[in-house]
Structures are given as structure tokens and as C-alpha cells.
């Protein structure tokens, strides 16, 4: 499902956009335009150097995954994560795609189920140059409501990696969206994903 107002696709959602509450429509996420600027690696390094040795790019989620599972007798487990984030700086397009997602579920007496999902690895494309980021800090929360609803959620707060041998890439979450819902009879589903973040591209000490 697609939100025309936010310009985002929400996989597995129906009805209203979870961010702006506009009606979701049946439309696939538009692919990145073919005219996206690609630059040679040396030119990218030069651009970072021209900005004082560090570039900061604001990233926004443009594709989100959401899943829910149930198990006997009344356990509910919700999972969500950011599949795709996009940003741009100096006409250089930056894209981040989830490559590896961690999932975990826990339960407590009597029927409290908790589902957790977080991004373990992301592939980053910076003006055509590739990097892989690995999670270095993950947050997890557990909540419960009367009588037996359990809500668990997790998200990745920080990631690091390298782009070539001269650039360090770091990502920090700046805004996390959290949602929860309940199902009959006592199944609780909770979701969290990174909606906004900051990508830092910096020179490795030379």
C-alpha cells in the first residue's frame, strides 16, 4: 500500500497511513529515477574533503515492512523494520536497503507475547558507491496492558561501516515510529521502525 501524502510504501498495511493518517492506495513504490547522479569514488572522497572531512545526509524511510504472527493459545508477535531509506546531498543520491533482519520472540506467563525485529545489516549506495553497515546499537522495549496483552518492539539506533578504503560511514536513528494494536482475544502486536536518521560520511585518517 502507498501513501501519496508521505510518498512512502507500507508493506502489509491497510486503511490509513500510520504516519499522516491519509488513506493508503494500491500503488507500488516508485523506483529511483534513472537520472540519479553517480560519481567516481575519488570524486566522492574529494566532495567529503571539501566539506571539512565530513558529510551529513538526512535519511527518511520510504519503505517499511510489518508482520504479525500468532501462536497457541493467545500469544501475539508483531515485527516491523525500515526496508529502504533515501536522502540526497549536493545532488548525490543516497539509498539504504535492509539486507539482514534479526527477529526474536519471547513470552511470559500467562499469555504475554513479545515480538522484536531490527535491521542487522544495510547496503548503502552513495552516488553509485557501495558500503555495508552493521548494527552496533539496538534498543528493545517491553510493555503490557490489562489483562494479558504484551507488546514488544526493537529497532537499530546505530550502524557503522566503510565505503572503500578512505571513507567511514555511520548511521544514527533520529526518529523512531512506534505503533501497537490488539487482536482477539488477548493478542498484542507492537511495531517500531526508524523513520528518520542521519548518515555521516567521513574521511578515514590519512
N, C-alpha and C positions, 0 to 999 in steps of 0.2 A: 504494500500500500504506500501511496505517495502523498506528501503534503505540499500543495502548491505555495502556501504561505512561507514555510520554512525552507522549501527546496530540498527536503530530505525524504528518503525511503525508510519505512519502518516494517521490517520483515516480521510476519506473524501477528500484526496488529489489525484491528478492525475498528470502525467507528470514527472517533475523533483523534486528532493528533495529540500525543502525550505531552508535547511541549507548548503549543499555542492553542490547542482545543479546536482548531479548524477541522472540517470534515476531510477525512482521508479519501483519496480516489484510487482507482485501479490504473496505475501507471508505473512503468519501470523507471528506475533512476537513470537520468541522462548520463551517458558516458562522458569522460573528459574530452574536451574538444581537440581535434587533430592538430590545431594550430598552437597547442601548448608549447611554450618556448623551452627548448633543450639547449644546454650549454656544455661545452667540454669541461672536463674535470679541472684542468688548470685555470680556466676562466672562473669556475665556481670558487676555487681557492682564492683567486685574486679578488673576487667580489667580497668574500668574507674578510680578507685583509683590508680592503678599502673601507670596511665598516668598523675598523678598530679591532679586528680579530674575532668578532662575534656577530652573528646574525640571529635575530629573534623573529620567529614566524608564529602568528596566531593561527591555531588549528581548530576547525569545527567539525563535529560529527555530521556526516551526510548519509550514513547507512548504519542502522542499528539492528542487531539480532535479538530476538526474545523467544524464549521457550518455556513451557511449563510441563511438569511431569507429576504424576500421582502414583502412590503405591499403597498397598493394603495395610491397615484398613482406612486411615484417614490422613495419610501424610501427603503434603503438597510441597513441591520444589519448583522454584522459579529461577530462571537463568537469563541474563542479558549481558551484552557486551557491545562495544563500538567496533563495527566491522571496517569502517572507512572514514578517515578524517582528511580534510582538504584545507589548504591555505595557499597564499601567494605573497611574494615579496620581490620588489624590483622586477616585475614581470616574469619571475621564476615560479613556476607551479610546483607545489609540494603536496604529495599524496602519501597517506599512511594506510596500509591494509593489514588487518589482523591475519597472522599466519598460524598461530598456535594458541588455543584457548584452553585454560585449565578449568575443570569443573569438580566440585566436591559437594556431597550432601551429608547432612548429619540429622539425627533425630534424638529427641528427648522424651521421657515419659510425660504424659501418656501418649499423646498423638501430635507432638510438635515436630514438624519437619522444616529443615533449613536447607536451601539450595544456594550455592555460591558459584559464580563464574567470573573469570578475569582473563585478560589478554596476557599471554606469556611472551609472545614474540610478534613484532610487526615489521613488515617490509616497507621501507621508506624510499620514495623516489623524489629526488631533488633536482629539478631541471634535467631529468633523464639519468641522473647518477644514483646508484643504488646503495642502500645501507640496511642493516638488520638491527633492530633494537630489541633488547631483552629486559624483562621486568626486573627492577631492583627494589621496589617497594609496593606492597599490596595491602589494601585495607579490607577488613571484614567486619560486618556488624550482624548482631542477632537481636531480634525483638520478638515479643509475644503479646498477644491480646486475649482477653477473656472470651470464651472459656479455654479453647485449645488451639488457637491459631498461632503458628510460628512463622516468622519472616526472617530470612537470611539473605544477605547480599554482599557482594565483594566487587572491588574494582582496582585497577592498577593506577597507582599515583605517580610512579616514576619509572622511566626506562632509559637505558643508555646503549650506545653502540658507536661504531666508527664508519665513516664514509671514506673509503680509500685509506691511504697511509698518512694523510695530512689533516683530516678533519674529524673532530669528535662531535657526536650528535646526542643530545639529551632531550627527553620529553618529560614535562610535568603537567599533571591534570590541574586545571584551574576551576572547572565547574563540573560537578557530577549530578546527573539527573537520577532521582530515586522515585520509584513507584511501587505500590503494593495493591493486591486485590485478594479477595477471598472467594472460595468455592464451597458448595455444599458437600458434606455437612460441616467439616472443620478444617478444610484445606486452605492454607495461606500461601500466597505466591508473592514474592518480592523481587524487584528488579533494580539494578543500578548500572549505569554506563557513563563513560566520560563524554560529556557534551562539548566541552571547550578545553583547550590545552595550549601550552607554549612549547614550541620546538626551538632549541638552541643549537646553532651550528657554530662551532668554534675551532680555531686553529690548534693543532697539536703543537706542543713546544718544539720549536725547530732549533 
